[in-house]
Amino acid sequence: VCYSLAIAAARLVGDRIVGRLGRRRFLQLSAGVAAIGLGTGLLVGTVPAALIGFACLGLGSGCIVPTVMTLAGNQPDLATARAVALINLGEWPAFLLGPPLIGGLAELLGLRAALSVIVVSGLAIVVLAAFVDDRGVEDRVHVEVSLLEEAFGEILFGQNSNADAAEERRIRGHDD
């Protein structure tokens, strides 16, 4: 329950935090919260610590996949559908192999040690996210908004598009 509620809370505020930090730093912060929170909960080993650890895991992991999907979908040299498909292709083995791997390790080493796989994965995301280049995402979004403003200026934004404004100036005899 703590994990699920924390994911819901993260999804409610995640976009605002991404807007302030940027996607790369957000990924690092999120994965760090997940790894450190769960790791601390596992080390302490009490029920309250486990609940807090799983809440931190939910807060940290709640927006990682949507953020990665956004980054993938906005790559300038790759079609959005193809990029998102590649991310999904990489995700499904984790969904299929993760539970049996953790279960097998729990059988051999105990549940605390097995759940440390999640902590190590979170730390790996912190390190690997340092290589994420999210500059193109903001540039592409700005270009798309500019195109929308130009194409649908008056309808969407209450202003004339550049072509309409030029046409009005020409009709009035104020052609530049």
C-alpha positions as CSV (number, residue, x, y, z in Angstrom):
1,V,0.0,0.0,0.0
2,C,2.8,2.4,0.9
3,Y,4.5,1.7,-2.5
4,S,1.3,2.2,-4.5
5,L,0.3,5.4,-2.8
6,A,3.7,6.8,-3.2
7,I,3.7,6.1,-6.9
8,A,0.4,7.9,-7.2
9,A,1.8,10.9,-5.3
10,A,4.9,10.9,-7.5
11,R,2.8,10.9,-10.7
12,L,0.7,13.8,-9.4
13,V,3.7,16.1,-8.9
14,G,6.4,14.6,-11.1
15,D,5.8,16.8,-14.1
16,R,6.3,20.0,-12.0
17,I,9.5,18.6,-10.6
18,V,10.8,17.6,-14.0
19,G,10.0,21.2,-15.2
20,R,12.2,22.6,-12.4
21,L,15.1,20.1,-12.5
22,G,15.3,18.9,-16.1
23,R,14.8,15.3,-17.1
24,R,18.4,14.1,-16.4
25,R,18.6,15.5,-12.9
26,F,15.1,14.3,-12.2
27,L,16.0,10.7,-13.2
28,Q,19.1,10.8,-11.0
29,L,17.1,12.3,-8.0
30,S,14.3,9.8,-8.5
31,A,16.5,6.8,-8.7
32,G,18.5,8.0,-5.8
33,V,15.5,8.4,-3.6
34,A,14.3,4.9,-4.6
35,A,17.7,3.3,-4.0
36,I,18.7,5.1,-0.8
37,G,15.2,4.8,0.7
38,L,14.8,1.1,0.0
39,G,18.4,0.4,0.9
40,T,18.0,2.1,4.2
41,G,14.8,0.3,4.9
42,L,16.5,-3.1,4.2
43,L,19.5,-2.2,6.4
44,V,17.4,-1.2,9.3
45,G,15.2,-4.3,9.0
46,T,12.2,-3.2,11.0
47,V,8.6,-3.1,9.8
48,P,8.3,0.7,10.0
49,A,11.6,1.0,8.1
50,A,10.4,-1.4,5.4
51,L,7.2,0.6,5.0
52,I,9.2,3.9,4.7
53,G,11.6,2.1,2.3
54,F,8.9,0.9,0.0
55,A,7.3,4.4,0.1
56,C,10.6,5.9,-1.0
57,L,10.8,3.2,-3.7
58,G,7.4,4.3,-5.0
59,L,8.2,8.0,-4.8
60,G,11.5,7.5,-6.6
61,S,10.3,5.0,-9.3
62,G,6.9,6.4,-9.9
63,C,8.0,8.8,-12.7
64,I,11.1,7.1,-14.1
65,V,9.3,5.2,-16.9
66,P,7.1,8.2,-18.0
67,T,10.3,10.4,-18.0
68,V,12.3,7.9,-20.1
69,M,9.3,7.5,-22.5
70,T,9.3,11.2,-23.0
71,L,13.0,11.4,-23.6
72,A,12.8,8.5,-26.1
73,G,9.8,9.9,-27.9
74,N,11.5,13.3,-28.4
75,Q,14.8,12.1,-29.9
76,P,15.5,14.2,-33.0
77,D,17.0,11.3,-35.0
78,L,14.4,8.6,-34.2
79,A,10.7,8.4,-34.9
80,T,8.6,8.6,-31.8
81,A,6.8,5.3,-32.3
82,R,10.1,3.5,-32.9
83,A,11.8,5.0,-29.8
84,V,8.9,4.2,-27.5
85,A,8.8,0.6,-28.9
86,L,12.5,0.2,-28.2
87,I,12.0,1.3,-24.6
88,N,9.1,-1.1,-24.2
89,L,11.2,-3.9,-25.8
90,G,13.8,-3.3,-23.1
91,E,11.3,-3.2,-20.3
92,W,9.4,-6.5,-20.8
93,P,12.4,-8.7,-19.9
94,A,12.7,-6.9,-16.6
95,F,9.0,-7.6,-15.9
96,L,9.4,-11.3,-16.9
97,L,12.8,-12.0,-15.3
98,G,12.7,-9.6,-12.2
99,P,10.3,-11.5,-10.0
100,P,11.8,-15.0,-10.6
101,L,15.3,-13.5,-10.1
102,I,14.4,-11.9,-6.8
103,G,12.4,-14.9,-5.7
104,G,15.4,-17.3,-6.5
105,L,17.8,-15.0,-4.7
106,A,15.4,-14.7,-1.8
107,E,15.4,-18.5,-1.6
108,L,19.2,-18.7,-1.6
109,L,20.2,-15.5,0.3
110,G,17.1,-14.2,2.1
111,L,14.6,-11.6,1.1
112,R,16.6,-8.6,2.3
113,A,19.6,-9.6,0.1
114,A,17.4,-10.3,-2.9
115,L,15.7,-6.9,-2.7
116,S,19.1,-5.3,-2.8
117,V,18.9,-6.0,-6.6
118,I,16.4,-3.2,-6.8
119,V,18.8,-0.9,-4.8
120,V,21.7,-1.7,-7.2
121,S,19.4,-1.1,-10.2
122,G,18.4,2.3,-8.8
123,L,22.1,3.2,-8.3
124,A,22.8,2.1,-11.8
125,I,20.1,4.5,-13.1
126,V,21.7,7.3,-11.1
127,V,25.0,6.7,-12.8
128,L,23.7,6.0,-16.3
129,A,21.3,9.0,-16.2
130,A,24.4,11.3,-16.2
131,F,24.8,10.4,-19.8
132,V,21.3,11.4,-20.8
133,D,21.2,14.4,-23.2
134,D,17.8,16.1,-22.8
135,R,18.6,19.3,-24.6
136,G,16.9,18.2,-27.8
137,V,13.7,17.5,-25.9
138,E,13.1,21.1,-24.9
139,D,14.2,22.4,-28.3
140,R,11.8,20.0,-30.1
141,V,8.9,21.0,-27.8
142,H,9.6,24.7,-28.4
143,V,9.6,24.1,-32.2
144,E,6.4,22.2,-32.0
145,V,4.7,24.9,-29.9
146,S,5.9,27.5,-32.4
147,L,4.5,25.6,-35.3
148,L,1.2,25.3,-33.5
149,E,1.1,29.0,-32.8
150,E,1.8,29.8,-36.4
151,A,-0.7,27.3,-37.8
152,F,-3.5,27.8,-35.3
153,G,-2.7,31.2,-33.8
154,E,-6.0,32.8,-33.6
155,I,-8.0,29.6,-32.8
156,L,-5.8,28.3,-30.1
157,F,-3.9,31.3,-28.7
158,G,-6.2,34.3,-29.5
159,Q,-3.8,35.9,-32.0
160,N,-3.3,36.0,-35.7
161,S,-0.7,33.8,-37.3
162,N,2.2,35.4,-39.1
163,A,0.7,34.7,-42.5
164,D,-2.7,36.3,-41.4
165,A,-1.0,39.3,-40.0
166,A,1.0,39.8,-43.2
167,E,-2.2,39.4,-45.3
168,E,-4.0,42.0,-43.1
169,R,-1.1,44.5,-43.5
170,R,-1.2,44.0,-47.3
171,I,-4.9,44.5,-47.5
172,R,-4.7,47.7,-45.4
173,G,-1.9,49.0,-47.6
174,H,0.7,48.7,-45.0
175,D,2.8,46.0,-46.6
176,D,6.3,45.9,-45.3
